[in-house]
């Protein structure tokens, strides 16, 4: 089994999913890394850099949505967040 990465970036967030993924997935986005853990209810994102305007929530939200779209389009996972961007933590 592949070791799941430790998150240690400058900024990041986790958003609640409507359903937990069946398998763990790590997706590299140009702005950071998105991690889904099997059976875990949150998707986490670690940004490569701290946003210039310190708007961590909107940048992490965009990265998560773009990554979930790419995973769905590739057939790897079909997941959505629950409660939009109102259920999250930094």
trRosetta pair geometry for C-beta under 8 A, 3 or more apart (Angstrom, degrees):
i j d omega theta_ij theta_ji phi_ij phi_ji
2 24 7.8 -151 68 92 106 131
4 24 6.4 -95 -95 -168 111 150
4 26 7.7 170 -140 -63 69 119
4 35 7.1 94 -167 -161 102 132
4 37 6.7 21 -127 -102 152 103
5 26 6.7 87 6 -118 116 143
5 33 7.1 -27 72 139 151 155
5 35 6.9 -135 52 -90 99 138
7 12 6.0 -85 179 43 130 174
7 33 8.0 -158 -112 79 86 116
7 35 7.2 -123 -69 13 111 145
7 44 6.4 -80 -73 143 153 139
7 46 4.7 -165 -146 -75 98 132
8 46 7.5 35 40 -152 34 144
9 12 5.5 105 65 -44 114 113
9 32 6.7 16 -107 -136 173 110
9 33 7.7 172 -40 31 137 100
9 46 3.9 139 7 178 132 99
9 47 5.6 166 144 62 145 51
9 48 6.7 -88 -137 -99 129 19
10 47 6.6 -63 64 82 85 96
10 49 6.3 7 43 -155 138 29
10 50 4.3 -88 129 -51 132 90
11 46 7.9 143 86 -158 42 51
11 47 4.6 -8 75 42 91 125
11 49 7.8 6 26 122 109 29
11 50 4.8 111 -21 -112 124 69
11 51 6.7 -78 69 -1 165 80
11 56 4.9 -131 -178 -120 129 118
11 59 7.9 48 113 77 134 129
11 60 7.4 -128 135 -58 99 115
11 90 7.5 -36 -163 -165 79 104
12 32 7.2 163 -103 -170 89 149
12 44 6.4 33 165 178 122 92
12 45 5.6 -170 -151 96 85 56
12 46 4.2 -28 -92 -105 134 52
12 47 5.9 -164 -79 3 64 76
12 56 7.8 -42 7 -169 8 118
12 60 6.5 115 -158 -110 39 133
12 90 7.1 140 87 -162 47 60
13 44 7.2 -171 99 -146 36 62
13 45 5.9 2 55 52 73 94
13 56 6.4 141 -44 148 116 102
13 57 6.7 97 -78 -110 160 53
13 60 3.9 105 29 134 121 164
13 61 7.6 -21 77 -51 150 63
13 64 7.8 -79 83 -39 105 130
13 88 5.4 11 175 177 118 118
13 89 6.6 168 -155 86 73 39
13 90 5.0 -38 -99 -104 85 57
14 42 4.2 25 173 171 115 133
14 43 6.7 165 -154 79 67 37
14 44 4.4 -29 -96 -95 89 79
14 45 7.6 171 -85 16 43 64
14 88 6.4 165 83 -156 48 69
14 89 5.4 -4 52 55 95 86
15 42 6.5 146 70 -154 30 80
15 43 5.5 -17 59 57 86 90
15 45 7.9 18 0 -2 100 105
15 60 7.7 166 -36 133 110 106
15 61 7.2 100 -70 -109 144 69
15 64 5.6 72 20 -169 138 172
15 81 4.9 -31 142 -127 124 127
15 85 6.8 -56 -122 -119 127 60
15 87 6.7 96 -160 91 65 74
15 88 4.7 -25 -98 -100 70 96
16 41 6.0 -8 -145 147 76 100
16 42 5.9 -49 -96 -99 43 74
16 81 6.4 94 80 -164 57 81
16 82 4.7 -63 118 55 103 102
16 83 6.2 27 69 38 126 109
16 87 4.0 -29 16 117 127 126
16 88 7.1 -123 -4 -74 78 50
17 20 6.3 122 79 -88 130 37
17 21 7.2 -48 159 -33 174 78
17 36 7.8 65 -60 -131 150 105
17 41 5.7 -156 45 -174 90 53
17 42 6.5 180 -6 -107 90 19
17 43 5.6 95 -60 -24 107 95
17 79 5.6 -33 -148 -177 123 116
17 80 7.2 124 -156 83 73 38
17 81 6.0 -80 -108 -114 45 46
17 82 6.0 62 134 -10 18 96
18 79 7.4 173 41 -168 87 69
18 80 5.1 12 7 79 126 87
18 81 6.7 97 -27 139 83 14
18 82 4.2 138 -82 -72 61 91
19 79 6.9 -133 65 -129 82 84
20 38 7.4 71 154 176 106 37
20 39 4.9 41 147 -150 145 26
20 40 5.8 147 -140 59 111 24
20 41 5.2 -65 -78 -82 95 53
21 24 7.2 122 98 -88 128 28
21 25 6.5 -102 172 8 162 107
21 36 4.5 57 2 160 154 125
21 37 7.3 146 54 80 112 27
21 38 6.0 -91 97 -107 87 45
21 39 7.6 -78 70 -24 57 28
21 40 7.5 -8 36 49 88 71
21 77 5.7 -16 -130 -142 116 137
21 79 5.9 -44 -81 -75 93 141
22 38 6.3 -9 148 -136 25 92
22 39 7.9 47 -126 -54 30 65
22 77 7.9 -173 33 -119 84 98
23 38 5.1 -19 -134 -87 22 109
23 77 7.6 -138 56 -84 90 113
24 35 7.7 -11 -168 -172 91 82
24 36 6.3 174 -149 97 46 68
24 37 5.2 -4 -109 -131 97 44
24 38 4.7 -69 -43 -22 74 87
25 35 7.6 170 89 -152 54 41
25 36 4.5 14 49 51 89 112
25 71 6.5 79 147 -126 158 137
25 76 6.2 114 -123 149 142 123
25 77 5.7 -112 -17 -22 160 142
26 33 6.5 -11 -171 -174 94 106
26 34 7.4 154 -160 82 45 54
26 35 5.4 -7 -109 -107 75 76
26 36 7.8 -153 -69 30 37 67
27 33 7.3 152 79 -161 47 57
27 34 4.4 -15 63 62 99 104
27 35 7.8 -165 25 -72 69 34
27 36 7.8 36 -4 -1 103 100
27 67 4.7 135 103 -161 141 114
27 70 6.8 142 -165 83 139 121
27 71 6.1 -87 -78 -64 148 109
28 33 5.6 -27 -106 -107 63 77
28 34 7.9 -162 -76 23 17 75
29 32 5.5 5 65 59 103 58
29 33 7.0 -176 25 -88 79 23
29 34 5.8 61 -15 -16 115 106
29 45 7.6 -12 28 -142 136 112
29 63 5.0 146 97 -158 163 96
29 66 6.4 102 -132 92 130 114
29 67 5.1 -80 -64 -74 123 108
31 47 6.0 -33 152 -138 89 82
31 48 6.0 -140 -179 16 40 103
31 49 7.9 -88 -159 35 74 83
31 59 6.8 -135 162 177 149 103
31 63 5.2 -116 75 -95 120 121
32 45 5.4 82 106 176 135 90
32 46 5.2 -170 -174 91 114 48
32 47 4.1 -78 -75 -111 136 35
32 48 5.1 -148 -85 -22 64 71
32 60 7.7 -25 46 -113 157 72
32 63 5.5 18 46 -161 110 159
33 45 7.1 166 85 -151 43 56
33 46 5.0 -4 55 54 92 98
33 48 8.0 102 -14 -62 78 77
34 43 6.4 3 -173 173 99 105
34 44 7.2 162 -154 87 51 47
34 45 5.0 -19 -100 -100 73 84
34 63 6.5 -175 -66 142 110 98
34 64 6.2 141 -121 -109 125 59
34 67 4.1 105 6 158 163 171
34 68 7.9 -129 169 -47 157 67
35 43 7.2 163 80 -164 46 60
35 44 4.9 -13 59 63 97 96
35 45 7.6 177 18 -82 71 36
35 46 7.5 31 -5 -4 111 101
36 40 7.3 179 -175 62 55 105
36 43 5.3 -23 -90 -114 84 85
36 77 6.8 149 68 171 168 178
36 79 7.1 156 -119 12 149 168
37 40 3.7 41 75 10 105 135
43 64 5.7 120 108 -144 127 115
43 68 7.2 -27 -133 -70 174 111
43 79 7.2 136 -62 125 133 142
43 81 7.1 -94 27 -90 123 90
45 60 4.8 160 75 -153 131 91
45 63 5.0 127 -158 97 151 125
45 64 5.3 -112 -41 -65 135 88
45 67 7.5 170 -99 11 115 150
47 50 6.9 113 98 -88 131 30
47 51 7.0 -58 -177 -41 166 79
47 56 7.4 -127 -9 -138 146 85
47 59 6.5 38 -99 122 139 125
47 60 6.5 -93 -51 -82 109 86
47 63 7.2 -169 -92 -22 83 164
50 54 7.2 -2 164 -100 101 63
50 56 7.7 -45 -152 -85 71 100
51 54 5.9 170 84 -78 95 13
51 55 5.4 -87 118 51 153 63
51 56 5.9 -168 16 -78 122 52
51 59 4.7 -173 -75 -19 134 155
55 58 4.7 -13 150 35 114 111
55 59 6.0 119 99 -19 81 95
56 59 6.1 -67 -145 43 28 105
56 60 5.8 20 165 -13 69 114
56 90 5.9 68 113 -127 141 125
57 60 6.3 -62 -141 41 22 103
57 61 6.1 25 159 -22 62 112
57 85 6.8 107 173 172 101 124
57 88 6.9 126 -134 92 94 151
57 90 7.3 -73 -73 -75 78 113
58 61 5.6 -52 -142 36 29 116
58 62 6.4 31 158 -19 63 105
59 62 5.9 -55 -150 35 30 110
59 63 6.4 29 153 -18 64 107
60 63 5.6 -54 -146 38 34 112
60 64 6.2 36 155 -20 67 105
60 88 7.8 137 101 -168 128 143
60 90 7.9 170 9 -112 160 81
61 64 5.9 -56 -148 36 28 110
61 65 6.3 23 157 -15 64 109
61 85 4.7 -1 -118 -108 135 134
61 88 7.7 -72 -80 -79 93 160
62 65 5.9 -58 -145 39 29 108
62 66 6.2 25 159 -15 66 110
63 66 6.0 -58 -143 41 27 108
63 67 6.1 25 158 -18 63 113
64 67 5.8 -62 -146 40 26 110
64 68 6.2 24 158 -17 66 108
64 81 6.9 59 135 -58 131 128
65 68 5.9 -53 -142 37 29 108
65 69 6.3 32 155 -20 63 107
65 81 7.7 -63 -84 -6 79 124
66 69 5.7 -54 -150 36 30 115
66 70 6.4 30 153 -19 64 106
67 70 5.7 -52 -146 36 33 110
67 71 6.3 33 154 -18 65 105
68 71 5.7 -52 -145 37 32 112
68 72 6.3 33 154 -19 64 106
68 77 7.7 -80 -143 98 67 104
68 79 5.6 -105 -142 78 110 87
68 80 6.8 115 165 -99 147 41
68 81 7.5 -128 -39 -31 167 85
69 72 5.8 -57 -149 37 29 110
69 73 6.2 27 155 -19 65 109
70 73 5.7 -54 -142 38 31 111
70 74 6.3 21 159 -12 64 110
71 74 6.0 -62 -145 43 27 104
71 76 4.7 -85 -160 69 79 108
71 77 4.5 -15 154 52 125 91
71 78 7.7 -162 115 -71 92 34
71 79 7.1 -2 92 27 135 99
72 75 7.7 40 179 -70 31 25
72 76 7.9 -86 -64 51 20 70
72 77 6.8 -65 -73 91 57 53
72 78 4.8 79 -119 -110 93 67
72 79 7.4 -144 -66 27 99 55
81 84 6.4 82 103 -126 118 15
81 85 7.3 38 122 -70 156 52
81 87 7.6 175 172 61 102 100
82 87 6.2 -21 91 50 84 145
83 86 4.9 -92 151 62 102 99
83 87 4.2 73 76 -8 132 117
84 87 7.7 114 66 15 50 82
85 88 6.2 -11 -168 -24 63 134
